[in-house]
């Protein structure tokens, strides 16, 4: 059995990789979406670790909700990126400022 400390350390590393990716990269929207997904994965890992440690099913239920939100966020985000690429022939974050009406 893997100790909870190891799982929490892996989740913390995943979260900080996603956070650093969001801070460093401000232009590429695909990488920004991937960093958000990485951060959601780390939160899910924490919930699963605590759920297993305390033998509670609530953490598992919350993970299903997080995965649902992550899937919807990816689908909507990629649809917006496809529309941006069709209109502006690029997917830089600066082109979003042009969409304000």
C-alpha positions as a Markdown table, in Angstrom:
| # | Residue | x | y | z |
|---|---|---|---|---|
| 1 | Unk | 0.0 | 0.0 | 0.0 |
| 2 | Unk | 1.3 | 3.4 | -0.9 |
| 3 | Unk | 1.5 | 5.9 | 2.0 |
| 4 | Unk | -0.7 | 8.9 | 1.7 |
| 5 | Unk | 2.3 | 11.2 | 2.0 |
| 6 | Unk | 3.6 | 10.0 | -1.3 |
| 7 | Unk | 0.3 | 10.5 | -3.0 |
| 8 | Unk | 0.0 | 14.0 | -1.6 |
| 9 | Unk | 3.5 | 14.9 | -2.8 |
| 10 | Unk | 2.7 | 13.7 | -6.3 |
| 11 | Unk | -0.5 | 15.7 | -6.3 |
| 12 | Unk | 1.4 | 18.8 | -5.0 |
| 13 | Unk | 4.0 | 18.4 | -7.8 |
| 14 | Unk | 1.3 | 18.1 | -10.4 |
| 15 | Unk | -0.4 | 21.2 | -9.1 |
| 16 | Unk | 2.7 | 23.3 | -9.1 |
| 17 | Unk | 3.7 | 22.1 | -12.6 |
| 18 | Unk | 0.3 | 23.3 | -13.8 |
| 19 | Unk | 0.6 | 26.6 | -11.8 |
| 20 | Unk | 4.0 | 27.3 | -13.2 |
| 21 | Unk | 2.9 | 26.5 | -16.7 |
| 22 | Unk | 0.0 | 29.0 | -16.4 |
| 23 | Unk | 2.3 | 31.7 | -15.0 |
| 24 | Unk | 5.1 | 31.2 | -17.5 |
| 25 | Unk | 3.0 | 30.6 | -20.6 |
| 26 | Unk | 0.6 | 33.4 | -21.3 |
| 27 | Unk | 0.2 | 33.2 | -25.1 |
| 28 | Unk | -0.7 | 29.6 | -26.1 |
| 29 | Unk | -4.2 | 28.8 | -25.1 |
| 30 | Unk | -3.9 | 25.1 | -25.6 |
| 31 | Unk | -1.1 | 24.9 | -23.1 |
| 32 | Unk | -3.1 | 27.0 | -20.7 |
| 33 | Unk | -6.0 | 24.5 | -21.0 |
| 34 | Unk | -3.6 | 21.6 | -20.4 |
| 35 | Unk | -2.3 | 23.4 | -17.2 |
| 36 | Unk | -5.8 | 23.8 | -15.9 |
| 37 | Unk | -6.5 | 20.1 | -16.6 |
| 38 | Unk | -3.3 | 19.2 | -14.7 |
| 39 | Unk | -4.4 | 21.2 | -11.7 |
| 40 | Unk | -7.8 | 19.6 | -11.7 |
| 41 | Unk | -6.0 | 16.2 | -11.9 |
| 42 | Unk | -4.0 | 17.0 | -8.8 |
| 43 | Unk | -7.1 | 18.0 | -6.9 |
| 44 | Unk | -8.7 | 14.7 | -7.9 |
| 45 | Unk | -5.7 | 12.8 | -6.7 |
| 46 | Unk | -5.9 | 14.5 | -3.3 |
| 47 | Unk | -9.5 | 13.7 | -3.0 |
| 48 | Unk | -8.9 | 10.0 | -3.9 |
| 49 | Unk | -6.0 | 9.8 | -1.5 |
| 50 | Unk | -8.1 | 11.1 | 1.4 |
| 51 | Unk | -11.1 | 9.1 | 0.5 |
| 52 | Unk | -9.0 | 5.9 | 0.5 |
| 53 | Unk | -7.3 | 6.9 | 3.8 |
| 54 | Unk | -10.5 | 7.6 | 5.7 |
| 55 | Unk | -12.6 | 4.9 | 4.0 |
| 56 | Unk | -15.2 | 7.5 | 2.9 |
| 57 | Unk | -17.0 | 7.4 | -0.5 |
| 58 | Unk | -17.6 | 11.2 | -0.7 |
| 59 | Unk | -14.2 | 11.8 | -2.2 |
| 60 | Unk | -14.9 | 9.3 | -5.0 |
| 61 | Unk | -18.2 | 11.1 | -5.8 |
| 62 | Unk | -16.4 | 14.5 | -5.9 |
| 63 | Unk | -13.8 | 13.1 | -8.3 |
| 64 | Unk | -16.6 | 12.1 | -10.7 |
| 65 | Unk | -17.9 | 15.7 | -10.5 |
| 66 | Unk | -14.4 | 17.1 | -11.1 |
| 67 | Unk | -13.9 | 14.8 | -14.1 |
| 68 | Unk | -17.2 | 15.9 | -15.5 |
| 69 | Unk | -16.4 | 19.5 | -15.2 |
| 70 | Unk | -12.9 | 18.9 | -16.7 |
| 71 | Unk | -14.4 | 17.2 | -19.7 |
| 72 | Unk | -16.9 | 20.0 | -20.3 |
| 73 | Unk | -14.2 | 22.6 | -19.9 |
| 74 | Unk | -12.0 | 20.8 | -22.4 |
| 75 | Unk | -14.9 | 20.5 | -24.9 |
| 76 | Unk | -16.0 | 24.1 | -24.6 |
| 77 | Unk | -12.4 | 25.4 | -24.6 |
| 78 | Unk | -11.4 | 23.5 | -27.7 |
| 79 | Unk | -14.5 | 24.6 | -29.5 |
| 80 | Unk | -13.6 | 28.2 | -28.7 |
| 81 | Unk | -10.1 | 27.6 | -29.9 |
| 82 | Unk | -11.3 | 26.2 | -33.2 |
| 83 | Unk | -13.5 | 29.3 | -33.7 |
| 84 | Unk | -10.6 | 31.6 | -32.8 |
| 85 | Unk | -8.3 | 29.8 | -35.3 |
| 86 | Unk | -10.9 | 30.0 | -38.1 |
| 87 | Unk | -11.4 | 33.8 | -37.6 |
| 88 | Unk | -7.8 | 34.9 | -36.8 |
| 89 | Unk | -5.6 | 32.1 | -38.2 |
| 90 | Unk | -3.9 | 31.8 | -34.8 |
| 91 | Unk | -4.7 | 30.9 | -31.2 |
| 92 | Unk | -2.7 | 33.4 | -29.2 |
| 93 | Unk | -4.3 | 34.7 | -26.0 |
| 94 | Unk | -4.0 | 38.2 | -27.3 |
| 95 | Unk | -6.6 | 37.5 | -29.9 |
| 96 | Unk | -9.3 | 37.0 | -27.2 |
| 97 | Unk | -9.1 | 40.7 | -26.4 |
| 98 | Unk | -10.3 | 41.4 | -30.0 |
| 99 | Unk | -13.5 | 39.4 | -29.3 |
| 100 | Unk | -14.8 | 42.0 | -26.8 |
| 101 | Unk | -17.8 | 43.7 | -28.3 |
